Amino acid sequence: MKPAHLLPLLLVALMGPVTLAHADEVSVAVASNFTGPMEKIAPAFEKATGHKALLAYGTVGKFYAQIKNNAPFDVLISADDETPIRLEKDGLAITESRFTYAIGKLVLWSSKPGVVDDKGEVLKRGDFRHLAIANPKVAVYGAAAAEVMKKLGLDAALEPKLVYGENITQAYQFTATGNTELGFVALSQIYKDGQYAPGSYWLVPPTLYPQIRQDAVLLVRGKSNPAAAALLTYLKSDAAKQVIRAHGYEF
């Protein structure tokens, strides 16, 4: 018979390997605009499930090309709904797993107060040298920004002033550091818990660009990975939705 004082240690020894055996890793391709929320969701997911999310951030255009070339991702958290659908058609994503986890918003922002007015008239005045946007060829928010300028009839006038970021994170960095006077960025980058970042902004009316439906999808590589399924389930949880909503997204 085991001494009573050794029983707790024996239980820990027995339970430890069981817990570790059920903990897996999931490799996740995450759209750059979702960096802020995902940096909070990932550790909360690990705490709740024991699974670890390995995150890579970038543009959906580049992720699509990488996944087509067998990049080792289990889940795509996209900035649009078109890329997950394309991956489904390519036989690289599981159709029934796809869902919209957020509706994104575009904002014109300057890190300096008084530069951007609440109607975006600064774009028409053109009294600035540089305007940052994400590369519209590969970045969803960059394409949305290009559509806004086109609808306003300002695309030709603003073209010489444009500074292209590889993704929306780089466009934000150009603007945050003052390298560009203003930039089109994701609302989630300058909004948190009801507060806007210092500076000035114009929340672009949703009528000026296509709705940014952001979908998540299970990739074929992650089909048998319990951590991948668990992450997608967690993204639908109230805890995750609270974080997503706190960064200005809608559902």
C-alpha positions in Angstrom: 0.0 0.0 0.0 1.3 3.4 -1.0 2.0 5.9 1.9 -0.8 8.6 2.0 1.7 11.4 1.5 2.8 9.9 -1.8 -0.6 9.6 -3.4 -0.8 13.2 -4.7 2.6 12.9 -6.3 1.5 9.6 -7.9 -1.7 11.1 -9.3 0.3 14.0 -10.8 2.7 11.5 -12.4 -0.1 9.5 -13.8 -2.1 12.5 -15.1 0.8 14.5 -16.5 1.5 12.2 -19.6 -2.2 11.9 -20.3 -2.7 15.7 -20.5 0.4 16.1 -22.7 -0.8 13.3 -25.0 -3.9 15.2 -25.9 -2.1 18.5 -26.5 -1.4 19.3 -30.2 -0.1 22.2 -32.3 -1.9 23.9 -35.1 -0.2 25.9 -37.8 -2.3 29.0 -38.7 -2.1 31.4 -41.5 -3.6 34.7 -40.2 -4.5 37.8 -42.2 -2.4 40.7 -41.0 -5.5 42.8 -40.1 -6.4 40.2 -37.5 -3.0 40.4 -35.7 -4.3 42.3 -32.6 -7.2 40.0 -31.8 -5.2 36.8 -32.6 -2.4 37.8 -30.3 -5.0 37.6 -27.5 -7.0 34.7 -28.8 -4.0 32.3 -29.2 -2.9 32.2 -25.5 -6.5 32.1 -24.4 -7.1 29.1 -26.7 -4.0 27.4 -25.4 -5.2 27.9 -21.8 -8.7 26.6 -22.5 -7.7 23.6 -24.6 -4.1 22.8 -24.0 -3.4 23.1 -27.8 -0.9 25.6 -29.1 -1.4 27.8 -32.1 1.7 28.6 -34.2 0.9 31.8 -36.0 2.1 33.3 -39.3 0.8 36.7 -40.4 0.6 38.0 -44.0 -1.6 38.8 -46.9 -4.2 36.4 -48.2 -2.9 36.6 -51.7 0.5 35.3 -50.6 -1.0 32.7 -48.3 -3.1 31.4 -51.2 0.1 31.0 -53.3 1.9 29.3 -50.4 -0.9 26.9 -49.7 -1.1 26.0 -53.3 2.6 25.2 -53.1 2.1 22.9 -50.1 2.9 25.3 -47.3 2.5 23.5 -43.9 -0.7 25.3 -42.7 -3.6 23.6 -41.0 -6.0 26.6 -40.8 -6.5 29.8 -42.8 -7.9 32.8 -41.0 -8.5 35.0 -44.0 -9.2 38.6 -44.6 -11.9 37.7 -47.2 -14.3 35.0 -48.1 -13.1 34.5 -51.7 -9.7 33.0 -50.9 -11.2 30.2 -48.7 -13.7 29.4 -51.5 -10.9 29.3 -54.1 -9.0 26.8 -51.8 -12.1 24.7 -51.6 -12.4 24.6 -55.3 -8.8 23.7 -55.5 -9.4 20.7 -53.2 -7.2 22.3 -50.5 -9.8 23.2 -47.9 -12.7 21.5 -46.2 -15.9 23.1 -47.5 -18.2 22.4 -44.5 -15.6 23.9 -42.1 -15.7 27.5 -43.5 -17.5 30.3 -41.6 -17.4 34.1 -41.3 -15.7 35.0 -38.1 -15.8 38.8 -38.6 -16.8 41.7 -40.8 -13.9 44.1 -41.3 -14.0 47.9 -41.6 -11.7 50.3 -43.4 -10.5 53.6 -41.9 -8.5 56.5 -43.1 -6.1 57.5 -40.3 -3.3 59.8 -39.4 -1.2 59.5 -36.3 -1.4 63.3 -36.0 -4.6 65.1 -34.7 -6.4 67.4 -37.1 -5.0 65.9 -40.3 -8.0 63.7 -41.2 -11.5 65.2 -41.0 -14.6 63.1 -40.2 -15.8 63.2 -43.8 -12.5 62.3 -45.6 -12.4 65.7 -47.4 -8.6 65.6 -46.9 -8.4 63.2 -49.8 -10.0 65.8 -52.1 -7.9 68.6 -50.9 -4.8 66.6 -51.4 -2.7 68.8 -49.1 -0.4 65.9 -48.1 2.6 64.2 -49.6 2.0 60.5 -49.0 -0.9 58.1 -48.5 -0.2 54.6 -47.4 -2.2 51.6 -48.5 -1.6 47.9 -48.6 -0.8 46.3 -51.9 -4.2 45.9 -53.6 -3.0 43.0 -55.7 -2.5 40.7 -52.7 -4.2 42.5 -49.7 -7.9 42.7 -49.2 -7.8 46.0 -47.3 -5.6 47.4 -50.0 -8.1 46.4 -52.7 -10.9 48.0 -50.6 -8.8 51.3 -50.3 -8.3 51.3 -54.1 -12.1 50.9 -54.6 -12.8 53.8 -52.2 -10.5 56.1 -54.2 -12.0 55.0 -57.5 -15.6 55.6 -56.3 -14.6 59.0 -55.1 -13.1 59.7 -58.5 -9.7 60.4 -56.9 -7.7 57.4 -58.0 -5.8 59.2 -60.7 -5.1 62.3 -58.6 -3.9 60.3 -55.6 -1.8 57.7 -57.5 1.5 59.8 -57.3 1.1 60.1 -53.5 0.5 56.4 -52.8 3.0 54.4 -50.7 2.4 50.7 -50.9 2.8 48.4 -48.0 3.3 44.7 -48.5 0.3 44.1 -46.2 -2.0 46.1 -44.0 0.4 45.9 -41.1 3.1 47.7 -43.1 0.6 50.3 -44.3 -0.2 50.9 -40.6 3.5 51.1 -39.7 4.1 53.7 -42.4 1.3 55.8 -40.9 2.0 55.2 -37.3 5.7 56.3 -37.6 4.7 59.4 -39.6 6.6 58.3 -42.7 3.2 58.9 -44.5 0.9 61.6 -43.3 -2.1 59.3 -43.6 -3.1 55.8 -44.6 -5.9 53.5 -45.2 -5.8 50.9 -42.4 -8.0 48.3 -40.8 -10.2 49.7 -38.0 -8.9 46.9 -35.8 -5.4 48.4 -35.9 -6.5 51.7 -34.3 -9.5 50.7 -32.2 -9.5 48.7 -29.0 -12.1 48.5 -26.2 -14.1 51.5 -27.4 -11.0 53.8 -27.7 -9.3 55.0 -30.9 -5.5 55.4 -31.1 -4.2 59.0 -30.9 -4.5 61.0 -34.1 -7.4 61.7 -36.5 -9.5 59.3 -38.6 -12.4 58.9 -41.0 -14.4 55.7 -40.7 -15.0 55.0 -44.4 -18.7 54.4 -45.2 -19.3 50.7 -46.1 -21.1 51.8 -49.3 -17.7 52.9 -50.8 -16.1 49.4 -50.8 -17.2 45.8 -50.9 -18.1 44.2 -47.6 -15.1 42.6 -46.0 -16.4 39.2 -45.0 -13.5 37.5 -43.2 -13.8 33.7 -43.3 -11.8 31.0 -41.5 -11.4 27.5 -43.0 -9.9 24.2 -42.2 -7.2 23.2 -44.7 -6.8 19.6 -46.0 -3.5 19.3 -44.2 -5.2 20.0 -40.8 -8.1 17.6 -41.4 -6.9 15.0 -38.9 -5.4 17.5 -36.4 -7.6 17.9 -33.3 -5.9 21.2 -32.5 -7.1 22.6 -35.9 -10.7 21.7 -35.3 -10.5 23.0 -31.7 -9.2 26.4 -32.9 -12.0 26.8 -35.4 -14.5 25.9 -32.6 -12.9 28.3 -30.2 -13.1 31.2 -32.8 -16.9 30.8 -32.5 -16.9 31.0 -28.7 -18.2 33.9 -26.7 -14.7 34.5 -25.4 -13.2 34.9 -28.9 -16.1 37.0 -30.1 -15.7 39.4 -27.2 -12.0 40.0 -28.3 -13.0 40.3 -31.9 -15.8 42.8 -31.1 -13.4 44.8 -28.9 -11.3 45.5 -31.9 -14.1 47.0 -33.9 -15.2 44.1 -36.0 -18.8 43.1 -36.6 -20.4 39.7 -37.1 
